[in-house]
Amino acid sequence: MKSVAKIFYVSAALLLLAGCGEEDAPIMDASKARGEPEESVPANEEETAEDLSTEETNSEDALSAYSSEEIEYARVWLQLGPNQEIDGLYAETIPAGTPLNPDDDTSAAYPEDVIQLAGSRLVDGSVTYSGNGDGTINLYNVPLRWDGEYPAGEDFYNDIIENTELVAIDPGDEEKVIRFIEILEFEP
């Protein structure tokens, strides 16, 4: 008889607890019950937007110490440079009207000012392009040094000019951009 009474009282206690209002019942987070660490959640969305704004500002601040020209050169090399493991990055401005191949009398000339980026060694390769001011460049497929038969002929060089490639330049990894800026030198 005593065991039936115990079951009755335990059942009654459980029914009373189950009938408590939500405001009276203790609430336990399931992650706490499992012993998992709590995730921090911002009190409101303004804190999240503020935090993101601060991160973006810090990112902009890191590159703000450099000129837009330096940033462009580093980003172009980061995306298109054949060798990323270089000791030096050299930038040379080539004015419009300069022959693509100065050693060939049949060479066509650049129709616009271009930039030629190159590593410190021939094996590092080069990138020759003109900037469009909108995050894209016109990529010229010319080597750092010309090898081959001379004269190559005007058609050969005109084909290079007519087949420039329009390339969108990504912002790239900020640390890598800064690394290339720090080894950048301007050629006369």
C-alpha positions in Angstrom: 0.0 0.0 0.0 2.9 2.3 0.8 4.3 1.9 -2.8 0.9 2.9 -4.3 0.8 6.0 -2.1 4.3 6.9 -3.2 3.4 6.6 -6.9 0.3 8.7 -6.3 2.3 11.5 -4.6 5.0 11.5 -7.2 2.4 11.6 -10.0 0.6 14.5 -8.3 3.9 16.4 -7.9 4.7 16.0 -11.6 1.2 17.1 -12.6 1.6 20.2 -10.5 5.0 21.0 -12.0 3.7 20.5 -15.5 0.8 22.9 -14.8 3.1 25.8 -13.8 2.9 28.8 -16.1 5.8 29.5 -18.4 6.8 32.5 -16.4 7.1 30.3 -13.2 8.9 27.3 -14.8 12.6 27.4 -14.8 14.0 27.5 -18.4 17.2 25.7 -19.2 19.1 26.1 -22.5 19.6 22.8 -24.2 23.3 23.6 -24.7 23.7 24.2 -21.0 22.0 20.9 -20.2 24.5 19.1 -22.4 27.4 21.1 -20.9 28.3 22.9 -24.2 29.8 26.4 -24.1 27.4 29.2 -24.7 27.6 31.2 -27.9 27.7 34.9 -27.5 24.9 36.6 -29.4 24.9 40.4 -29.9 22.3 42.2 -27.9 21.0 43.9 -31.1 21.8 44.2 -34.8 23.3 47.6 -34.4 26.3 46.1 -32.6 26.8 43.6 -35.5 26.7 46.4 -38.1 29.0 48.5 -36.0 31.5 45.6 -35.6 31.4 44.9 -39.4 32.0 48.6 -40.1 35.0 48.6 -37.8 36.5 45.6 -39.5 36.0 47.2 -42.9 37.6 50.4 -41.6 40.6 48.5 -40.2 41.0 46.8 -43.6 40.9 50.2 -45.4 43.2 51.7 -42.9 45.9 49.1 -43.6 46.0 50.0 -47.3 45.5 53.7 -46.7 49.2 54.2 -46.1 49.9 53.3 -49.8 49.1 55.1 -53.1 46.4 53.8 -55.4 49.1 53.2 -57.9 51.1 50.9 -55.5 47.9 49.0 -54.5 47.0 48.5 -58.2 50.4 47.2 -59.1 50.5 44.8 -56.2 46.9 43.5 -56.9 47.7 43.0 -60.6 50.8 41.0 -59.8 49.0 39.0 -57.1 46.4 38.0 -59.6 48.4 37.6 -62.8 52.1 37.5 -61.9 53.5 34.1 -63.1 55.7 33.7 -60.0 54.4 34.8 -56.6 57.6 34.0 -54.7 59.6 37.0 -55.9 62.3 39.0 -54.1 61.5 42.3 -55.9 58.7 43.7 -58.0 59.6 46.3 -60.6 57.2 48.7 -62.3 58.0 50.6 -65.5 55.7 53.0 -67.3 56.0 52.6 -71.1 54.5 55.6 -73.0 52.1 55.3 -75.9 53.9 55.2 -79.2 56.8 53.0 -77.9 57.3 49.9 -80.0 56.3 46.6 -78.5 59.6 45.2 -79.5 62.2 48.0 -79.7 64.7 45.6 -81.4 62.4 45.1 -84.4 61.9 47.8 -87.0 58.6 46.2 -88.0 57.1 46.4 -84.5 53.8 48.2 -84.0 53.7 50.7 -81.1 51.6 50.6 -77.9 48.4 52.7 -78.6 48.3 53.8 -74.9 50.5 54.2 -71.9 51.1 50.8 -70.3 52.7 49.4 -67.2 55.1 46.6 -67.2 55.5 44.7 -64.0 58.4 42.2 -63.6 60.1 40.2 -60.9 63.8 40.6 -60.1 64.7 37.6 -62.2 63.8 36.8 -65.8 62.2 33.5 -64.7 59.7 35.5 -62.5 58.0 36.7 -65.7 56.2 39.9 -66.4 52.7 41.5 -66.8 52.2 44.3 -69.3 48.9 46.2 -69.1 47.0 49.4 -69.1 44.6 50.3 -66.4 41.0 51.4 -67.2 40.3 53.1 -63.8 37.3 50.9 -63.1 38.9 47.8 -61.6 39.7 46.3 -65.0 42.9 46.2 -67.1 43.8 45.6 -70.8 46.3 42.8 -70.7 48.9 42.7 -73.4 50.5 39.3 -74.2 54.1 40.5 -74.6 57.2 39.0 -73.1 59.7 40.8 -70.9 62.4 40.0 -73.5 61.7 39.1 -77.1 63.2 35.9 -78.5 62.7 34.9 -82.1 63.2 35.8 -85.7 63.4 39.5 -86.7 61.7 41.1 -88.4 58.4 39.4 -87.2 56.3 41.8 -89.2 53.6 44.4 -88.5 50.8 41.8 -88.6 52.4 39.9 -85.8 52.5 42.9 -83.5 49.1 44.3 -84.6 47.6 41.0 -83.7 49.0 41.3 -80.1 47.5 44.8 -79.8 44.1 43.8 -81.2 43.9 40.8 -78.9 44.4 42.5 -75.6 42.4 40.8 -72.9 40.1 42.7 -70.6 40.7 41.4 -67.1 38.8 42.3 -63.9 41.3 42.7 -61.0 40.2 41.3 -57.6 41.1 43.1 -54.4 43.0 40.1 -53.2 44.3 39.2 -49.8 45.3 42.4 -48.0 48.4 40.9 -46.4 49.7 39.6 -49.8 49.0 43.0 -51.4 51.0 44.8 -48.7 53.9 42.3 -49.1 54.1 43.1 -52.8 53.9 46.8 -52.2 56.8 46.5 -49.7 59.1 45.0 -52.4 57.8 47.3 -55.2 60.4 49.6 -57.0 59.7 52.0 -59.8 61.9 51.8 -62.9 62.8 55.1 -64.6 
